Structures are given as structure tokens and as C-alpha cells.
Amino acid sequence: MSIDLTQYEAGDDYDGRYRRDLAALQKRLEHIQVAHIVNKRPAVVMLEGWDAAGKGGIIQRLSAEWDPRTYRVWPIAAPSSDEKAHHFLWRFWQRLPADGSIAVFDRSWYGRVLVERVEQFASEAEWRRAYDAINAFEAGLIGNDTTLIKIFVHITQEEQDRRLKARLRDPWKHWKTGLDDYHNRSRRADYLEAMHEMFERTDTAEAPWVVIDGNDKKAARIAALTVIADRLEAGVQMVPPPLDPAVLKVAKKALKL
């Protein structure tokens, strides 16, 4: 299905009480994680988007109230030499969540049809074959009762430049920027072309893309967390786990209830 990114550039300020609404979402997400644990339901949350689009900020707030034992954030960079020796999806198979766990991908398997396509790290034949491989991979996840959520965070060139400047001004943000940011910026038109085809070929009924207008950080965070919470809830029974009667009996005696 075709997605027009220009429809996600309004950058409207968040119309609400941000701290209150964020806290409510995080409490809801805490319960959702528990439901996945007790129902042994796996989930994958995947975020793609421009450099400085705010993916990290979304992930930070997504996982703020989660128990670290049953979720994992995977920051995806260039493949290692060992990973290059395997099929491009091999390294993602190694990172899929166990039953009851949630895997969060900061960038993903879509690198094959984005950066590897644009920078010619993959041949045209390789990245063209990747669309069918990706669709089959995602269909396999869903067929295995894994909830899959695909988020793309979009920002305009003007907003990206503003954030890149902010990273230069703040010494504690220097680690977040590098030459790749400016190289990728110079090839925005090529990336837009690749993104357009990516959406067209991989936005399926079973695994749809959700585009987030990232131009206002607060609005983007609330929108992304709401989508993620809605999708995760839809894939699991939201019923609190029962208390073990044996535990209750011992607890009553120990606590003099």
C-alpha cells in the first residue's frame, strides 16, 4: 500500500497534559507486559525513521515501567563480518523474543531495502529479493502468534536540521551524532524514494506500517505509545494473573491478615 510521508509533517503541539497522559500510558504498558508474561505471548516492536527522528526517546518512554527481565532493546547497526556471511535476516532470527518476552528493535531488517539499497551495500538483485523475504519473515512471526508492530517516525528536513544543531551545541549529546547523519542527510531524496517503495511493497494487511509525525516530540511519543499499547493489548488477554491459593494461605499467616 502507498504511504505519503508529506501527510505526516504538521508537527502540531501535543494537545493535552503530557506528563499525566504519559504516566497513564506507562502504567497501562506495565500491565500489558505482565499480561504477555503470564500468557507466554511474544511480541516485536520495531521502529524505523530518520536520524534524530526521536526513536530513542520513544523507546526510553515505552520501556520506563517495564521489568527488564522480559524485554530487550536491540539497537541495530551495520552487520558484523560473521552476520554478513549469513542470510540478511539471520541476525534478526537470533534476536526474536521467547514466549512471554517483548523485543524492541531500534532499526531493523528494513536496512536491506533502505541504507543497503541507497548506499549500494547490497546489489539491486539482493534488495529487490528482500521485499518478498521480509514479507515472508513477518508472516512467519504472525503465524507463530507473535504480535508485530512496525512504526516509522517521520520528520521534515527542517526539523532534522534543528535537532542536529542542538546535538552540536550540547557536549553531552555529541555522542549521538556522527558523519553518517550528514551523509544520510545529503541523500534524503534517495532515501525518500527507497521508503516509498518499502511502504508500497511491505505495508500489508497482516503487518501494516504506522507512520508517526515526529516533528513535535511530545505528540510523537504519546501517539507512538498509544499505538503500541493498543496493538499489544489486542494480541493478549488483559486479565490479571490469579493469586496462588497456597501463597495466599502462607501470606495470611505470615502477615497476620
C-alpha positions as CSV (number, residue, x, y, z in Angstrom):
1,M,0.0,0.0,0.0
2,S,1.3,3.5,-0.8
3,I,2.0,5.9,2.1
4,D,2.6,9.6,1.5
5,L,5.0,10.9,4.2
6,T,4.1,14.5,3.5
7,Q,0.8,13.8,5.3
8,Y,2.8,13.4,8.5
9,E,4.6,16.8,8.7
10,A,2.1,19.0,10.6
11,G,4.2,18.9,13.8
12,D,1.2,20.1,15.9
13,D,1.9,20.7,19.6
14,Y,0.6,18.0,21.9
15,D,-2.9,19.0,22.9
16,G,-3.1,17.5,26.4
17,R,-1.4,17.2,29.7
18,Y,1.8,15.5,28.6
19,R,3.2,14.2,32.0
20,R,-0.2,12.9,33.2
21,D,-1.0,11.2,29.9
22,L,2.5,9.7,29.6
23,A,2.3,8.3,33.1
24,A,-1.1,6.8,32.4
25,L,0.2,5.2,29.2
26,Q,3.3,3.8,31.0
27,K,1.1,2.3,33.7
28,R,-1.0,0.7,31.0
29,L,2.1,-0.6,29.3
30,E,3.3,-2.1,32.6
31,H,0.1,-4.1,32.8
32,I,0.4,-5.1,29.2
33,Q,3.9,-6.5,29.8
34,V,2.5,-8.6,32.8
35,A,-0.2,-10.0,30.5
36,H,2.4,-11.0,28.0
37,I,4.5,-12.7,30.7
38,V,1.6,-14.7,32.3
39,N,0.1,-15.6,28.9
40,K,3.5,-16.5,27.4
41,R,2.8,-14.3,24.4
42,P,5.8,-12.9,22.5
43,A,5.8,-9.5,20.8
44,V,8.1,-7.5,18.5
45,V,8.0,-3.7,18.4
46,M,10.1,-2.3,15.5
47,L,11.0,1.4,14.9
48,E,12.4,2.9,11.7
49,G,12.8,6.5,10.8
50,W,15.1,9.4,10.0
51,D,18.3,10.2,12.0
52,A,17.3,12.3,15.0
53,A,13.6,11.5,14.5
54,G,13.1,10.6,18.1
55,K,13.1,6.8,18.0
56,G,15.3,6.5,21.1
57,G,13.1,8.9,23.1
58,I,10.0,6.8,22.2
59,I,11.8,3.6,23.3
60,Q,13.0,5.1,26.5
61,R,9.5,6.1,27.5
62,L,8.0,2.9,26.2
63,S,10.1,0.7,28.5
64,A,10.3,3.1,31.5
65,E,8.0,0.9,33.7
66,W,8.8,-2.5,32.2
67,D,10.5,-5.3,34.1
68,P,13.9,-5.6,32.4
69,R,13.9,-9.4,32.7
70,T,11.4,-9.9,30.0
71,Y,12.1,-7.3,27.4
72,R,15.1,-6.5,25.3
73,V,16.0,-3.4,23.2
74,W,18.1,-4.3,20.1
75,P,20.0,-1.3,18.6
76,I,20.7,-2.4,15.0
77,A,23.9,-1.1,13.3
78,A,25.9,-2.4,10.3
79,P,26.1,-6.2,10.3
80,S,29.3,-7.8,11.6
81,S,31.5,-9.9,9.3
82,D,30.0,-13.0,10.8
83,E,26.5,-11.7,10.2
84,K,27.4,-10.8,6.6
85,A,28.3,-14.5,6.0
86,H,24.6,-15.4,6.6
87,H,21.3,-14.5,5.0
88,F,20.5,-10.9,5.9
89,L,17.6,-12.0,8.2
90,W,19.8,-14.4,10.1
91,R,20.9,-11.9,12.8
92,F,17.2,-10.9,13.4
93,W,16.2,-14.6,13.9
94,Q,18.8,-14.7,16.7
95,R,17.1,-11.7,18.4
96,L,13.5,-12.8,18.3
97,P,11.7,-12.9,21.7
98,A,11.0,-16.0,23.7
99,D,7.4,-16.7,24.8
100,G,6.3,-14.1,27.3
101,S,9.0,-11.6,26.2
102,I,9.0,-8.4,24.1
103,A,11.8,-7.4,21.7
104,V,12.1,-3.8,20.7
105,F,14.2,-3.1,17.5
106,D,15.8,0.3,17.1
107,R,16.1,0.0,13.3
108,S,15.6,-3.4,11.7
109,W,15.6,-5.8,8.8
110,Y,14.4,-2.9,6.6
111,G,18.0,-1.8,6.4
112,R,18.4,-4.1,3.4
113,V,15.9,-2.0,1.4
114,L,16.9,1.4,2.9
115,V,20.5,2.0,3.8
116,E,21.9,-1.0,2.0
117,R,20.0,-0.1,-1.1
118,V,20.8,3.6,-1.1
119,E,24.5,3.1,-0.2
120,Q,24.8,0.1,-2.6
121,F,25.9,-2.2,0.2
122,A,23.5,-4.7,-1.4
123,S,23.1,-5.3,-5.1
124,E,19.9,-4.4,-6.8
125,A,19.0,-8.1,-7.2
126,E,19.6,-8.6,-3.4
127,W,17.5,-5.7,-2.2
128,R,14.7,-6.4,-4.7
129,R,14.5,-10.0,-3.5
130,A,14.4,-8.7,0.1
131,Y,10.8,-7.5,-0.1
132,D,9.4,-11.0,-0.5
133,A,11.8,-12.3,2.1
134,I,10.7,-9.6,4.6
135,N,7.0,-10.2,4.0
136,A,7.5,-14.0,4.5
137,F,9.6,-13.4,7.6
138,E,6.9,-11.2,9.1
139,A,4.1,-13.5,8.1
140,G,6.0,-16.3,9.9
141,L,6.2,-14.2,13.1
142,I,2.5,-13.5,13.0
143,G,1.7,-17.2,12.2
144,N,3.7,-18.1,15.2
145,D,1.4,-15.9,17.4
146,T,4.0,-13.1,17.8
147,T,2.5,-9.7,17.8
148,L,4.4,-7.5,15.3
149,I,4.2,-3.7,15.4
150,K,6.0,-1.6,12.7
151,I,6.5,2.1,13.5
152,F,8.1,4.7,11.2
153,V,8.9,8.1,12.7
154,H,8.9,10.9,10.2
155,I,10.4,14.4,10.5
156,T,10.9,17.1,7.9
157,Q,14.4,18.2,6.8
158,E,13.9,21.5,8.7
159,E,13.2,19.7,12.0
160,Q,16.0,17.2,11.5
161,D,18.4,20.1,11.0
162,R,17.2,21.8,14.1
163,R,17.9,18.7,16.2
164,L,21.3,18.1,14.6
165,K,22.3,21.7,15.6
166,A,21.1,21.0,19.1
167,R,23.4,18.0,19.3
168,L,26.3,20.1,18.3
169,R,25.6,22.7,20.9
170,D,25.2,20.3,23.8
171,P,28.5,18.5,24.7
172,W,26.6,15.7,26.3
173,K,24.8,14.9,23.0
174,H,28.0,14.8,20.9
175,W,28.0,11.0,21.1
176,K,24.6,10.9,19.4
177,T,25.9,12.4,16.1
178,G,28.4,11.4,13.5
179,L,29.4,11.6,9.9
180,D,26.6,9.2,8.9
181,D,24.0,11.7,9.9
182,Y,25.3,14.2,7.4
183,H,25.9,11.7,4.7
184,N,22.4,10.4,5.0
185,R,21.0,13.9,5.1
186,S,22.7,14.7,1.8
187,R,20.9,11.7,0.2
188,R,17.4,12.5,1.5
189,A,15.8,12.3,-1.9
190,D,17.3,8.8,-2.5
191,Y,16.0,7.6,0.9
192,L,12.6,9.0,0.2
193,E,12.4,7.0,-3.0
194,A,13.5,3.9,-1.1
195,M,11.0,4.5,1.7
196,H,8.2,5.0,-0.8
197,E,8.9,1.6,-2.4
198,M,9.4,0.0,1.0
199,F,5.9,1.1,2.1
200,E,4.4,0.0,-1.2
201,R,5.9,-3.4,-1.0
202,T,5.7,-4.2,2.7
203,D,2.6,-2.4,4.1
204,T,0.4,-5.5,4.3
205,A,-2.9,-6.2,5.9
206,E,-1.3,-8.6,8.4
207,A,1.8,-6.4,9.1
208,P,0.8,-2.7,8.4
209,W,3.1,0.2,8.8
210,V,2.1,3.0,11.3
211,V,3.7,6.4,10.5
212,I,4.2,8.8,13.3
213,D,4.5,12.6,12.8
214,G,7.7,13.1,14.8
215,N,8.0,16.8,14.4
216,D,6.7,17.5,17.9
217,K,8.5,15.1,20.3
218,K,5.7,15.1,22.9
219,A,2.9,14.4,20.5
220,A,5.0,11.8,18.7
221,R,5.8,9.9,22.0
222,I,2.1,9.8,23.0
223,A,1.0,8.8,19.6
224,A,3.6,6.0,19.3
225,L,3.0,4.6,22.8
226,T,-0.8,4.7,22.2
227,V,-0.5,2.7,19.0
228,I,1.9,0.2,20.6
229,A,-0.3,-0.2,23.7
230,D,-3.4,-0.7,21.5
231,R,-1.7,-3.3,19.3
232,L,-0.1,-5.2,22.2
233,E,-3.4,-5.3,24.1
234,A,-5.2,-6.6,21.1
235,G,-2.9,-9.6,21.0
236,V,-3.1,-10.8,24.6
237,Q,-5.8,-11.4,27.2
238,M,-5.7,-8.5,29.6
239,V,-6.7,-10.4,32.7
240,P,-4.6,-10.1,36.0
241,P,-3.0,-13.3,37.0
242,P,-4.7,-15.2,39.9
243,L,-3.0,-15.4,43.2
244,D,-1.8,-18.9,44.1
245,P,-4.0,-20.1,47.0
246,A,-1.0,-21.7,48.7
247,V,0.8,-18.3,48.6
248,L,-2.3,-16.6,50.0
249,K,-2.6,-19.1,52.8
250,V,1.1,-18.6,53.8
251,A,0.9,-14.8,53.4
252,K,-2.2,-14.5,55.6
253,K,-0.4,-16.4,58.4
254,A,2.9,-14.5,58.0
255,L,1.3,-11.1,57.7
256,K,-1.4,-11.8,60.2
257,L,-4.1,-10.8,57.8
